[in-house]
Amino acid sequence: MSEEDVVEDLVDSDISEVEETSTEGEPVEQNQPEEVVDPLEEALRRADFAEKEIVYKEAEIQNLRKRFLSEKSEMIKYSSQGLARRIIPILADVERAVSSIEEGDESPVAQGLRMMHHKLLKELEEDGVKRIETKGQKFDPKCMEAITTIPASDAFPADQVVDELEAGYMYKDRVLQAARVVVASE
């Protein structure tokens, strides 16, 4: 048989009997039936997926809104904190001036300093600033700074504040300035 006859026989032969090889060298049948995908099932699957994505995105948007409102509320709540922080050193200066006035001094300057001190305290308190109580309290490192320590005694047990060197202030629930204190320690 000649080469042309062999080629004609191959062309005329039944195609279903011929196998091709894949790129990996494995035989693949040509007449393998393709998986039939129902268009309705495919559309329902895609719609279900899209619906889940929409629900997820809506939940994400709601969470972002809640976080934004929370942050906005926090900013509003503490908006005056910067001003209060700048006023506290002025209050400390006025307190030092008032403490230097002799008791019973009713001069206009002494009265003016006392009135200014009282008014500064009142305005700060109305805005949410309050003095940190330290005398006789247990030392709290969250709102107090121990400048020095003295040995504990019967009068002052360990970890108790003995003296306040500089007043501390809170703005609502945040520390503006830590109180500087002397603490009894063992």
NORGI-V779747 format. One line per field, one symbol per residue. ss: DSSP state (H for helix, E for strand, L for the rest). psi: psi as a letter, one per 40 degrees, with the letter a starting at -180 (. if undefined). burial: b if it has 9 or more other ideal C-beta (glycine too) atoms within 8 Angstrom, else e. A space follows every 10 residues. Layout:
ss->???
psi->???
burial->???
This chain:
ss->LLHHHHHHHH HHLLHHHLEE ELLLLLEEEL LLLLLLLLHH HHHHHHHHHH HHHHHHHHHH HHHHHHHHHH HHHHHHHLLL HHHHHHHHHH HHHHHHHHHH LLLLLLLHHH HHHHHHHHHH HHHHHHLLEE ELLLLLLELL LLLEEEEEEE ELLLLLLLLE EEEEEELLEE ELLEEEELEE EEEEEL
psi->hidddddddd deihddehii iideeiihhd fhhihhhhdd dddddddddd dddddddddd dddddddddd dddddddfde dddddddddd ddddddddde hihehfiddd dddddddddd ddddddeehi ihhdheiihh edeihhdiii iiaddgiiei hdihdhiiii hbeihdhihh ihihi.
burial->eeeeebeeee eeeeeeeeee eeeeeeebeb eeeeeeeeee ebeeeeeeee eeeeeeeeee eeeeeeeeee eeeeeeebeb beebbebbeb bbebbebbee beeeeeeeeb bebbebbeeb beebbeebbe ebebeebebe eebbbbeeeb ebeeebeeeb bbebeebbbb beeebbbbbb bbbbbe
